[in-house]
Structures are given as C-alpha cells and as structure tokens.
C-alpha cells in the first residue's frame, strides 16, 4: 500500500515545484523518489519470478513496460505538438519538434546533454517536453537493468553475491554522479549511468527480506524518519543546491527507509499516511499526471506569464482532469488489453509501430515548422542568434565560467589617439558592437576585458551553473584590474547585469543574491582601484529587463497575427531605480568617474518597446540584439565621448 502513496508524494512534489510553489522549493526531488521506486519494483518482480520459475522472460517484461508506458506518452507528445502549432512560433516549433522526436524515442536526456541544457535554467522552462528526460532515463533503465539482473543472478552464487554486485554498481554510479555534479551538472543530472545508483538503491531495498526487517524493532519509527527526510528535501532544497550529487542521498535515503519500513505492516508506521484514499488515488494516476502536468504549465505560462493563485488552481484542475481521462481511456485499457497480452511479440510489435508513428509525426512537425518560417521570422532568428562584434572576432573575448586568466581583445588602430577599455560581463559584451564601430571611425583602440556572468563590481556572487560561489570571477577581476592599470587607458567603461546579482525583494528573489548597498560598495571598490590608472571612468546604467523573451514573444505575435506591441514592457517594470540610485551615489565623489544613464536608448516615457525602427531591441529579456546595437553607434558616442576630441560623423 505504501508504493502508491509514495508515488503520490513524488508527483505532488514535482507538480508543486513546476507551478512555482515557493514553500516546496525542493519538489523537483520527487523524480528521485520515482527512480528508487522503479528500482525497487523491477528488481523485486524479476527476482521473485526467478525464484518461482527458475527463469525470467525479458520479452514479456519489455512487452508489459511497452503497454504501460508508450501509448499514453505518445498521445501526450502528439497533443503537445498540436497545441504548440497554435501557441508557439515556427522557430520554437522547429526546436521543440526535435525535442519531441527524442522524447518519443526515449532519448531526450541525451539530447539535453548535447545542448548542455541546465534543467533549472529559465529558458528550459519553455520546453514543453523537457520533463521526458526522467522517463527516458527510466526506459533506459528498464532496457538494461533486467538483462543485468538476469546475468548476475546466474553468475552469482546466491543472493548475497548479487546484493554485493548491485551495491558495487550503485557505489560506482554514485561516485561518478558526485564527481560530475561539481564539474558538469548536466551530465550528472541527465546521464542515466550516473543516475543508476538511485535505481540500485531501490533494488537493494527490495532484496532485504521481511525477516531481516523484523530485526529492527524501531522499523515504524525509521519509516517516519524516512518521511521526514523526504519532507526535509522538499522544504530545504532549492535549485541553487548542487544536484544530484551528495545531497541527493537525502530524498533517496528517505525513500529507501520508507520502503524498508513498509515490509512490516503496522498502524504505527507511515503506511497510515500513505494508504489514505486520496494519496492512493493520486498514486494510481501518477504516470498520466506526470505526463500532462508540464505541457499544461508551460503553455499556461506562455499565454499568461504571471499566473495568479486562482489561475494556478485552474491549471491543477485541468492537469487532474487530463490525467484521469488519460488513465481511464488510454493507460489502463492498453495495459490490460487482452489481444495485446496474448504474446509478447504482439505487444512489442504494436509498441514499435506506435513509436515509429510518433517519431515520424515529430519529424514532420519540425519540417512543417521550418516551412512556416517566413522572412520576418527569419529576421527575428538572425537577430537573436547573431553574436556581438567582439564575439564575431572568434577570439574568445567573453570568457566562460572556468577561465580565470584575462584575455584582452583589441580592436581599432595600432597607434591610437585614445585607448578605451570595456570591462564587465555579457552586458559589457553587447556594447562591443557600437563601441568597435566608434573606435574604428575615430582611429582609437578598444580593449575588452569580459567574463560571462562576472560583474566588474568587487562582490562575491553565486554562480548557478557551477552551483557555488564564483571564485573564478573574483580571481579574474583582480587580474583584469591589474592589467588595465598597466595600460593607463583614456577611458574605462564599466557595464554589467546588475539586476541579476542584486536582491530587491527578499521575499521573492533568491537569497543567493546581495543587497543594493553591498553591490554599490563593490562597484565603488572597483572604481577606486581604477581611478588612479585611467583618465576617465564611466559606469553605464544597466538596460531594461523585459517581462518576457522578446525574440520568442515577437515571433509568436507575428505567427498569431497580433501586434508586436503586446511584447512591450512598461518602463516602470523594466527599469527599477533602487540599484541605479545606489550606484550613482557610490561613485559620486570619485573625481574622474561619471554615471551615464542610457535608458532613453531603449525606452520612451512610458514603455520599453520590443521593436524599434523595425528591429528587435533585445534578443532575450536583457541582452541587446546585435543588429539593433549596431544602430546605437552615434547616440552612444554622444553620450560617452561628447567632451572628447572625435572625428566621427554621428548618426
């Protein structure tokens, strides 16, 4: 009885996390609970059949899995593609048709690795098929694990040898998972061999006999401890925690303990909770619930970016209704279909046909989407994908997270009248396009010092990709400032994505961020360090933060024949004043430093438009689209160099 209850806890956590319920920030570990349960059930079933009959039929096992999983999954994939044709733009349809193809063949986890897709990245939350990564890992487990068990059962002299072999596999898998969590989280997260230890944990739990469990008099108490570990993971973990890695032992260990406690019936154990009818009901439909929940949430978020509590409740109701219908009319009937159950080959043959059809439709959807990309859509694509002028040099001017040694990139003349330094993160990089044009016109030199997600302000920040303090940023910044000092430039321009690092509302934004005062102090430290080495220092105010990804919003508007103005962001929402006020005040008494507000380049008195002069302004929410940046040369030159000797013709 505890299995369905555990499934209910698992799927409820995942749905709550994806709906953005901040009181359950660790709900994503519900997937790990599913992995342990799968390892427990599959291992138990196989070993019981071997004990009963002396053998095990792999074909019959695969046939049961196919009847259970494939029909409902394929139906959800096709329904998601159909809705996506209406809701998404053709470029998005093309991308997510690729995702649906790999989802239908249960290989989307490998596709996500190839794209280095961070599960917790904001852009990942637009992919309506990303949740199939866990189902792909489960299918890969179902394909390999039974064969390994059958082999080890024949080779191992008794259950003890099999237990040790399984424990060794789990230990090796865990070691790799732990290691890769620190150096390449997408591999640790999506690669099935690095998740095998979770299935092995469930398998080991299934091999502990009832007699062995009875030796622990505190079994019911241990069961509640297991529930406590799961609840602790739900309440205490966040997407900022390195995961899966070592911390994944908490939900995995909790699930194993609950499963072990379930081998003894009793009113004192957690079975009292897990056997409640509502949990049993949710557990029964948990597979269909998991399939449907994510497409509903993604499309609801696209249609209404800021969902109210009432609208989230409507989403839950819709998810439950779709899950019940899917379970009632697809999942359960196909699993118990008498005609399919006659032979394993019949089930597997139908499964092959279903998979082939689903894959073919996914492929065809992608080709149709490509056909629907008109010149306007193509222009949006090119604007969003085109690199800045500095990055077009192919010199690696914007360093990645691991790089520490500064790599200055030089543009302009060899014997310049002026030397300008551009210093900061990717928000410095998007200014390189007009700045390179400016120095070329004036026979100056531009030298860039830029590192991804690393501000020039002297503060220690949290890096979500490395899932730790960004020490590489601190080391790079110190080295870059030393190098800049040796150049004695005429001007240093500091530009950085300040709003992502600074917390404005402690109740809403991640506590990993810092407050505006600390940020401003860090900026002042950097400006002071450069003040004696540069003739002039300019701090550029950060640009607007739009309410949505403009490339996607504008492309959808064009596809749906809506005005692109629906993608505009009110100025009061896009440009907050707390950070600029703190920055301006922090450097106000530094004699050769100035603060330049370039807001009017992007916003009028009330609005920050998505399109200006027929060009996409930002390629996402906050990076300037390169074609639009190229139009800002004259206006930026007037803002920055109005008092300097220039020979350029302004626009």
Buried (B, 14 or more C-beta within 10 A) or exposed (E): BBBBBBBBBBBBBBBBBBBEBEEBBBBBBBBBBBBBBBBBBBBBBBBEBBEEEEEBBEEBBBBBBBBBBBBBBBBBBBBBBEBBBEBBBBBBBBBBBBBBBBBBBBBBBBBBBEBEBBBBBEEBBBBBBBBBBBBBBBBBBBBBBBEEBBEBBEEBEEEEEBBEBBBEBBEBBBEBBBBBBBEBBBBBBBBBBBBBBBBBBBBBBBBBEEEEBEEEEEBBBBBBBBBBBBBBBBEEBBBBBBBBBBBBBBBBBBBBBBBBBBBBEEEEBBBBBBBBEEBBBBBBBBBBBBBBBBBBBBBBBBEEEEBEEEEBEBBBEBBBEBBBBBBEEBBBEBBEBEEBBEEBEBBBBBBEEBBEEBBEBBBEBBEBBEEBBEEBBEBBBEBBEBBBBBBBBEBEBBBEBEBBEBBBBBBBBEEBBBBBBBBBBBBBBBBBBBBBBBBBBBBBBBBBBBBBBBBBBBBEBBBBBBBEEBEBBBEBBBBBBEBBBEBEBBBBBBBBBBBBBBBEEEEEEBEBBBBBEBBBBBBBBBBBBBBEBBEBBBBBBBBBBBBBBBBBBBBBBBBEEEEBEEBBBEBEEBBBEBBBEBBBEBBEEBEBBBBEEBBEBBBEEEBBBBBBEEBBBBBBBBBBBBBBBBBBBBBBBEBBBEEBEBEBEBE
